[in-house]
Amino acid sequence: MTYASLTDYTRADVEKQKIMARLLLESSRIHERKMEMSIKADRVCDSIQPEPENYLEDSCDESYVLSKPVLNEISLPAKFCPKCGRKYGDDENFCLECAVKLRAIKDVDISEMELNPHFEFRGENCFHEFDEILTGGNLEKIAVENFDVEDIAAKIRKIAFRRLDTAIKDSGIYLDSLSVADKILLFAKAFVDVENKSYGPELGYYKFNRIYIDDRQSDALKITTTLHELTHFLIKEIMTHVLCSIWNCTKTHKIESVAAFILSYSPITGLVDEYAAHTVEGRFTLYGFQDYSSFLSLEKTIDLDKTEIEMLKTIGNTFANIIKDILESFIDADMLDEIKGQFTKDILDRPDYTNLVYENCKLLNDEGLIEAVRLLLSEGFAVAMDNAEKLESYDEMW
């Protein structure tokens, strides 16, 4: 099996195709309108006579000074019903509709919360040393044992949502009182540890079950950076569980080290991983502000033809589609509107739709995804068998 042969397993990502066609058409129309407006503006400017030099000074009086609007004080709810979510004032004690006691809305610092996320996988085997993992027998099993990527993703989602629900209840959090950036941060913490970083050029990065987000950036960029790095974690976690399923073994940091190595040892696997992260990030970004910088930088290092590159993007798009389903279980239409609103508030640049040409609009069917994962794992594991020292260094970092 080669990456080129996976073409037989592809199907159109119809939803994305429709969105891309509409947006590219809109981009073309915007460009045409800009050209028309520019021509009209030049004609108008040519017909305007310059004002006297003291015009602004003479005509500026207090009536022209803009003042900030006076905002009415808003009475925020102090309590909420833990059953129906209805908000109440501080003087209320019960939700008479649900016949339950109200809970106080606590002012919780989401950045300080620790949810201690972890995802177990129990199997009949337990490997204590890399020598037990890096065997020809385990390489052969990758090619023949069955696994279900979407089922694994669904189980990871269920565990994280249970953890999120418990954290919200135990901390007395009222979701509607949180900013959209804090909602996304809380959601991410149900999957992986998240910390702030305040130095270095990266907006954020993922490393050994921990996401680092630069807290100097705007809320809009914090959101997309968090979702981008969360995607990297989820792909690693899915691949780890696939290996555990194939080998019928208990998940350990050594198995995670093998999965992390496979996803990072080669620009090929790195491209799949990075494209998936950009695609997921782009799904929750205001259209016109998609960013593919790290993917494009990595693509320049790969000596493959266009057809092979597109297949790697198709694999990445298929992973992104699975992870998008996980995220959309939490980020509903209302929250997506909140994210769009945050972008409108924070980002002053004009939207640029030209980057949408990097979108891949194909998906692998179920059989194709299995074959793609087998190919990624088998190639990477064969290299890992000769890199025990590198795996040992990974094992020390979890």
Phi, psi and omega in degrees: 000132176237167179297324180297324182289347179289350180304328181294344184255008185270156173218162183287138170273082190301317181302314180291323179303315181295318181295315181297317180299316180296317183289320178294324176295317178298319179299318180297318179294320178298317179298318179296319179295322179298318180297316179298316181294323180296318179296314180297320181296320179297320180294318180295317182297324180295333184268354183269130176275140180296144178277161175300153185300329183267016184299308183296320182294317183288326187268357183268113173231183187298335183290344181264353182282125180280133178248154179290138179294146178275121181269132176290142178293132181258129179277110182277146178293148181252341183221162177213158178276122182292349182262310183256347178084001181296143182267147181222160175281173185292337184275357179268151182238332184226151168267106185290336177292320183258350181056048177226158179285139179284155177244146180286141174279113184269146176274091186259134175275102185299326182296337181267351182286141176236117182261353178049058183288143173200153182230113182274155169217118182258130177226172180289332181260153175219115182266124182262339181227155179295331178300330179282337182271314188278069182238157176298326179297318178292327176295319179295323181296328179302328184278344188235334185283146181276153174200161182230105185297315183292325177293320177298315179298321180296321179292320177298316179299316182298316179297316181295320180292325176296319179294318180296316181298317179296317181297318180296316181291314183294327183266358180063038182276134173253108189304321183295343180274352182269151171291160181295328177295320178290326177298315180294320179297315179298317178299314181298323182291344175287343180255319191209151176293139181233130178231157175276148170233147184228022176209165182090157185281341184289142172291332178180166176201161178246136180203119173050062176061031177213134176256137177244124182240130178288116185278007178271350183274169181292162179300322180300315180286330174300319181298307184291325177296317179298315180293324177298310182289327176298324178298317177303315179298314184295323177295317176299317182293319178297315180294326177296315180292328176297315179299318179297322179293316180297317184266359181051051185234160177284139180290131175223172177296334178291321176293320177298323179297320178296315179297317180296321178297314181300324182280351186232349188289335186229146174301335180293307178292325177297324180293318177301312182298315184289322180294320177299316181295318178295322181293317178295314178303316182295330179298329185250020177251144175302128183302135184105355180235023177291147182232128180236021190303309183291328176295313182295324177296319180289324182300326181295340182270357185254127180264072178232155179283171186299322182297318180291320177299316180297325178293320177298322177293324178296319177298314179298320179294326179291317174300317181299323180295322178293316182289326176301321178297323177297312183292322182288349172292337179251316182273090180277185183299321180295317180290327176297322176295324176297318179296316178299319178297322179294321177296316180300325181284319189269327188261124183262345181291157175283147178296145180232109185273357185295330180293345181292348178293343179278354180291135174262132185246040177231151177231151171274141172287179186302315181294321180295320178297317178300315180295322179295316179295319177302317181295314179299316183290316184293317178296315181292321181292324178299321177288322180299328181299337179257011184226048181300324181296319179297319179295322178298320179294325175296316186300331181281349188264349185286000000 
